Amino acid sequence: MGWSWRIGRLAGIDVYVHFTFILLLVWIGFYHYSAHEDWGEAIRGVLVIVALFAIVVAHELGHALAARRYNIETSDITLLPIGGVARLQRMPEKPSQELVVALAGPAVNVILAMALGIGLYFNRDVMEVSEAARVGGNFLAQLLMINVVLAVFNLLPAFPMDGGRVVRALLAMRMDYVRATQVAATLGQWMAILFGLVGFFGIPGVMGANPFLIFIALFVWMGAAQEANMVQMRSALAGIPVSRAMISQFAVLHPGDPISRAGEYILAGFPQDFPVLDGRELVGLVLRKDLAAAAAVHNPGARVRDIMQTEFVTTSPRDMLYTALNRLQECNCRTLPVVENGNLVGLITADNLAEVLMIQESLRQGGRRRPEASNAPAYEAGSRAPRPGSASGA
């Protein structure tokens, strides 16, 4: 995630902190200082927030370790002002597995709350809830309350929060996974509306307006919509190999070519980024954005080798399209070279994946049979024949 800094590594997982978290620490310190005009209280308030996010890391680590049990690795954990995000490399395949992974995070908070409660009891330091929530209240009691609140809040059925994922997993045991996701996402968006109303108007006699709840409402609303779209795309692309949708006619460049050659290919109608071959070896990619930047400099002697990207992600024609989509998203790129036995055989782009999704959706709405079960060349929609005057890949 952009604007994040790596602060450590736990159980083989990189932990990042977003710069907005630093802003939160500054704001909390100022708030506590304003309440007491005491720098000691300001530092104490910051320490409470640091402890809070240490608990959040433990919560996310619970998800990550539960996922690892099913051979699902976690790319990283990032701390944000609204909590933490553990990026799993893929979602669990079975609803029962997703249920375990979703419950693992809140379970960590329950265990920590029980441990803190036992410690407070034996220290004869048990306090009222209101006292624990007070600025300057007992530190351990505050940590106890933090864990209780995190466990309860995360288990609310607000997809894509943990409780929403629990709902989705339970529904998926009885219905189609896509339908279960749509139901959970709709419930999550209704919960987002509720969060927004409470955040804006408050609850008379209980709490006032809370801008933080409005922020969470936006996060839940957008997260639910994004997750539902991703599951629908996964369903549409499931079982379709890259070979059935890749662009098989494309222009190639060589390291010594002038960059004006790529401009000629664009004018000839090739919309994608361009692979660079040295003999038969794929050695780079020329991105359209880099080409535009190089053209603005007006350097007539510039060559392809000067602007090509030498680090790139590839896919195999036997990979599934959903795998290719995941790789496009992970590398934040628009083109994946398709390589087989060391040879470039095609390209997968974000545009032709969108075309496949559009065709799949049209066929679904028309009640026709899924294309992967037929011999119709429905997946060739993304292929583009070379136009007159253009060069094709060799």
C-alpha positions in Angstrom: 0.0 0.0 0.0 1.3 3.5 -0.9 2.6 5.9 1.8 3.4 3.0 4.1 6.6 2.1 5.9 7.8 -1.3 6.9 8.3 -1.4 10.7 9.1 -5.1 11.2 8.4 -8.7 10.4 6.3 -11.2 12.4 5.9 -14.9 11.7 7.5 -14.2 8.3 5.0 -11.5 7.5 6.0 -7.9 6.8 4.2 -5.3 9.0 3.7 -1.8 7.6 2.4 1.4 9.1 0.5 4.0 7.0 1.6 7.6 7.3 -2.0 8.6 8.5 -1.3 6.5 11.6 1.5 8.9 12.5 -1.0 11.8 12.1 -3.4 9.9 14.5 -0.7 9.6 17.1 0.0 13.4 16.9 -3.7 14.1 17.2 -4.2 11.8 20.2 -1.2 13.4 22.0 -2.6 16.9 21.4 -6.1 15.8 22.6 -4.7 14.3 25.9 -2.5 17.4 26.5 -5.5 19.7 25.9 -7.6 17.7 28.4 -5.0 17.8 31.2 -2.3 20.3 30.1 0.2 17.7 31.1 2.8 16.2 28.7 2.8 13.0 30.8 -0.8 12.5 30.0 -0.2 13.3 26.3 2.6 10.6 26.2 0.3 8.2 28.1 -2.5 8.7 25.5 -0.1 8.0 22.7 1.1 4.8 24.5 -2.6 3.7 24.7 -2.9 4.1 20.9 0.3 2.3 20.3 -0.9 -0.6 22.5 -4.2 -0.5 20.6 -2.5 -1.1 17.3 -0.2 -3.7 18.8 -3.5 -5.5 19.7 -4.7 -4.9 16.1 -1.5 -6.5 14.8 -2.2 -9.5 17.0 -5.8 -9.6 15.7 -4.6 -9.6 12.1 -1.9 -12.1 12.9 -4.6 -14.4 14.1 -6.2 -14.3 10.7 -2.9 -14.8 9.0 -1.9 -17.9 11.1 -5.3 -19.4 10.6 -5.0 -18.9 6.9 -1.5 -20.5 6.9 -3.1 -23.6 8.3 -4.8 -24.0 4.9 -1.6 -23.2 2.9 -2.7 -19.6 2.3 0.1 -17.1 2.9 -0.3 -13.5 3.9 1.5 -10.8 1.8 1.6 -8.2 4.5 -0.2 -6.5 7.4 -0.7 -2.7 7.2 -1.8 -0.5 10.1 -4.3 2.2 9.3 -6.2 4.7 11.5 -9.3 2.5 11.1 -7.5 -0.6 12.1 -5.4 -3.2 10.3 -5.5 -5.0 7.0 -4.0 -8.5 6.4 -3.7 -9.1 2.7 -4.1 -12.8 2.1 -2.7 -14.1 -1.2 -6.0 -15.8 -1.9 -9.3 -16.5 -0.2 -10.0 -19.9 1.5 -11.6 -22.3 -1.0 -14.1 -23.8 1.4 -16.7 -21.9 3.5 -15.7 -23.8 6.6 -12.1 -22.6 6.1 -13.2 -19.0 5.7 -15.3 -19.3 8.9 -12.2 -20.4 10.8 -10.0 -17.6 9.3 -12.7 -15.0 10.0 -13.2 -16.0 13.6 -9.5 -16.3 14.4 -9.0 -12.5 14.7 -11.8 -11.8 17.2 -10.7 -15.0 19.1 -7.3 -13.4 19.7 -9.1 -10.4 21.3 -11.3 -12.6 23.4 -8.2 -14.5 24.7 -6.4 -11.2 25.5 -9.4 -9.8 27.2 -9.7 -12.9 29.4 -6.0 -12.7 30.3 -6.2 -9.0 31.2 -9.4 -9.6 33.2 -7.8 -12.4 35.2 -4.7 -10.2 35.9 -6.9 -7.3 37.0 -9.0 -9.6 39.3 -6.0 -11.0 41.1 -4.5 -7.6 41.4 -7.7 -6.4 43.0 -7.9 -3.7 40.3 -11.2 -4.5 38.7 -12.8 -1.3 37.5 -16.2 -0.1 36.2 -16.5 0.1 32.4 -17.0 3.9 32.6 -13.8 4.2 34.6 -11.8 2.1 32.2 -13.0 4.4 29.3 -12.1 7.6 31.1 -9.1 9.6 29.8 -6.3 8.8 32.3 -8.1 5.6 33.6 -6.3 2.4 34.5 -4.1 1.4 31.6 -4.7 -2.4 31.8 -8.4 -1.9 32.2 -8.4 0.3 29.1 -6.6 -2.5 27.2 -9.3 -4.9 28.4 -12.0 -2.7 27.1 -10.2 -2.2 23.8 -10.1 -6.0 23.3 -13.8 -6.4 24.2 -14.8 -3.6 21.8 -12.7 -4.9 19.0 -14.1 -8.4 19.4 -17.7 -7.2 19.5 -17.3 -4.6 16.7 -15.5 -6.9 14.3 -18.2 -9.5 14.7 -21.0 -7.2 13.6 -22.4 -8.5 10.3 -20.9 -5.7 8.3 -19.2 -7.3 5.3 -16.3 -7.3 4.6 -15.5 -7.1 8.3 -15.0 -10.3 10.2 -18.7 -10.7 11.1 -19.7 -10.2 7.6 -17.3 -12.9 6.4 -18.8 -15.2 9.0 -22.2 -14.5 7.6 -20.9 -15.2 4.0 -19.3 -18.4 5.1 -22.4 -19.7 6.8 -24.6 -18.7 3.8 -22.1 -20.3 1.4 -22.7 -23.7 3.1 -26.3 -23.5 1.9 -26.2 -21.6 -1.4 -24.0 -20.6 -4.3 -20.8 -18.7 -3.2 -21.5 -15.7 -5.5 -25.1 -15.4 -4.2 -23.9 -15.7 -0.6 -21.4 -12.9 -1.2 -24.1 -10.7 -2.7 -26.4 -11.2 0.3 -23.6 -10.6 2.8 -22.5 -7.4 0.8 -26.1 -6.1 0.8 -26.3 -6.7 4.5 -22.9 -5.0 5.0 -24.1 -1.9 3.0 -27.2 -1.6 5.2 -24.9 -1.8 8.2 -22.8 1.0 6.6 -25.9 3.1 6.4 -26.6 2.5 10.1 -23.0 3.4 11.0 -23.3 6.6 9.0 -26.6 7.7 10.6 -25.3 7.0 14.1 -22.0 8.7 13.3 -23.8 11.8 11.9 -26.7 12.1 14.4 -25.5 10.1 17.4 -27.8 8.2 19.8 -29.7 10.5 22.2 -28.7 9.9 25.8 -26.0 7.5 24.8 -23.5 9.1 22.5 -23.1 12.2 20.3 -22.1 12.5 16.7 -18.9 10.6 15.8 -17.1 11.4 12.5 -15.0 8.2 13.0 -18.2 6.1 12.5 -18.9 7.9 9.3 -15.4 7.1 8.0 -16.0 3.4 8.9 -19.4 3.5 7.1 -17.6 4.6 3.9 -15.0 1.9 4.3 -17.6 -0.8 4.8 -19.8 0.4 1.9 -16.9 0.5 -0.6 -15.3 -2.7 0.7 -18.6 -4.6 0.4 -19.1 -3.4 -3.2 -15.5 -4.2 -4.1 -15.6 -7.7 -2.6 -18.8 -8.5 -4.3 -17.4 -7.4 -7.7 -14.2 -9.4 -7.1 -16.2 -12.6 -6.3 -18.4 -12.1 -9.4 -15.3 -11.7 -11.6 -13.7 -14.8 -10.0 -16.9 -16.8 -10.8 -17.0 -15.5 -14.4 -13.3 -16.3 -15.0 -13.2 -19.6 -13.2 -12.1 -22.5 -15.4 -11.1 -20.4 -18.3 -7.4 -20.9 -19.2 -5.2 -17.9 -20.3 -4.7 -19.5 -23.7 -8.4 -19.0 -24.5 -8.4 -15.3 -23.9 -4.8 -14.1 -24.6 -4.0 -11.7 -27.4 -2.2 -13.7 -30.0 -1.4 -11.0 -32.5 0.7 -8.2 -31.2 3.6 -5.9 -32.0 7.1 -6.5 -30.6 10.1 -4.3 -30.2 13.8 -4.9 -29.9 16.2 -3.2 -27.5 18.0 -1.3 -30.3 14.8 0.0 -32.0 14.1 3.7 -31.8 11.2 4.6 -29.6 9.5 6.1 -32.6 8.9 2.5 -33.7 6.5 2.0 -30.8 4.7 5.2 -31.8 4.2 3.8 -35.2 2.6 0.7 -33.7 0.2 2.8 -31.6 -0.9 4.7 -34.7 -1.3 1.3 -36.5 -3.9 0.3 -33.8 -2.1 -1.7 -31.2 -3.4 -0.4 -27.8 -1.4 -2.5 -25.3 2.1 -2.2 -23.9 4.8 -3.7 -26.1 7.0 -6.7 -25.2 10.7 -6.4 -26.0 12.6 -9.4 -27.5 16.3 -9.9 -27.8 16.3 -12.7 -30.3 13.6 -15.0 -28.9 14.2 -14.0 -25.3 11.7 -11.7 -23.6 13.9 -9.0 -21.9 11.5 -6.2 -21.2 8.2 -4.3 -21.6 7.7 -0.8 -23.0 4.8 0.8 -21.2 2.6 3.3 -23.0 3.0 5.8 -20.1 6.8 5.6 -20.3 6.6 6.0 -24.1 4.6 9.2 -23.7 7.1 10.6 -21.2 10.0 9.7 -23.5 8.3 11.3 -26.5 7.8 14.5 -24.5 11.6 14.9 -24.1 12.1 14.9 -27.9 15.3 12.8 -27.9 15.7 11.5 -31.4 18.5 9.1 -30.4 16.5 7.4 -27.6 16.2 3.6 -28.0 13.8 1.1 -26.6 16.5 -0.2 -24.1 16.5 3.3 -22.5 12.9 3.2 -21.5 11.9 -0.5 -21.2 10.9 -2.1 -17.9 13.3 -5.0 -17.1 11.3 -6.3 -14.1 7.9 -7.7 -15.1 5.5 -10.5 -14.2 4.5 -13.2 -16.6 1.9 -15.9 -16.8 1.5 -19.3 -18.5 -1.1 -20.2 -21.1 -2.2 -23.0 -18.7 -2.9 -20.6 -15.8 -6.5 -19.7 -15.2 -7.7 -16.2 -16.0 -8.5 -15.4 -12.4 -4.8 -16.1 -11.5 -3.8 -13.7 -14.3 -6.2 -11.1 -12.9 -4.7 -11.4 -9.5 -1.2 -11.0 -10.9 -2.2 -7.8 -12.8 -3.6 -6.4 -9.6 -0.6 -7.3 -7.4 1.9 -5.8 -9.8 -0.4 -2.8 -10.5 0.2 -3.2 -14.3 -1.9 -3.5 -17.4 -0.1 -6.2 -19.4 1.1 -9.7 -18.6 3.3 -11.5 -21.2 2.2 -15.1 -21.7 5.3 -17.3 -21.8 5.6 -21.0 -22.5 8.9 -22.9 -22.6 10.7 -19.6 -22.6 8.9 -18.3 -25.6 6.4 -15.4 -25.8 3.1 -16.7 -27.1 0.7 -14.0 -26.2 -0.4 -11.1 -24.0 -3.1 -10.7 -21.3 -4.2 -7.1 -20.7 -6.7 -5.5 -18.3 -8.8 -4.5 -21.4 -9.2 -7.9 -22.8 -10.0 -9.4 -19.4 -12.7 -6.7 -19.2 -14.0 -7.9 -22.6 -14.1 -11.5 -21.4 -16.1 -10.4 -18.4 -18.5 -8.5 -20.5 -19.1 -11.5 -22.8 -19.6 -13.8 -19.8 -22.1 -11.4 -18.3 -24.0 -11.1 -21.6 -24.2 -14.9 -21.9 -25.3 -15.3 -18.3 -28.1 -12.7 -18.7 -29.1 -14.4 -21.9 -29.4 -17.7 -20.1 -26.9 -19.4 -22.4 -24.5 -22.2 -21.4 -21.2 -21.2 -19.9 -18.6 -20.8 -22.7 -15.9 -23.0 -21.1 -18.3 -26.0 -21.5 -18.7 -25.4 -25.2 -16.5 -25.2 -28.3 -17.5 -21.7 -29.3 -14.5 -19.3 -29.5 -16.1 -16.9 -27.0 -12.8 -16.3 -25.3 -11.1 -15.0 -28.4 -12.9 -11.7 -28.1 -9.8 -10.1 -26.7 -7.6 -11.2 -29.7 -6.7 -8.5 -32.2 -5.6 -9.2 -35.7 -2.8 -6.9 -37.0 -4.0 -4.0 -39.0 -2.5 -3.0 -42.4 1.0 -1.6 -41.9 1.5 -3.1 -38.5 3.9 -5.8 -37.3 2.9 -8.9 -35.5 4.9 -10.7 -32.8 7.5 -13.3 -34.0 
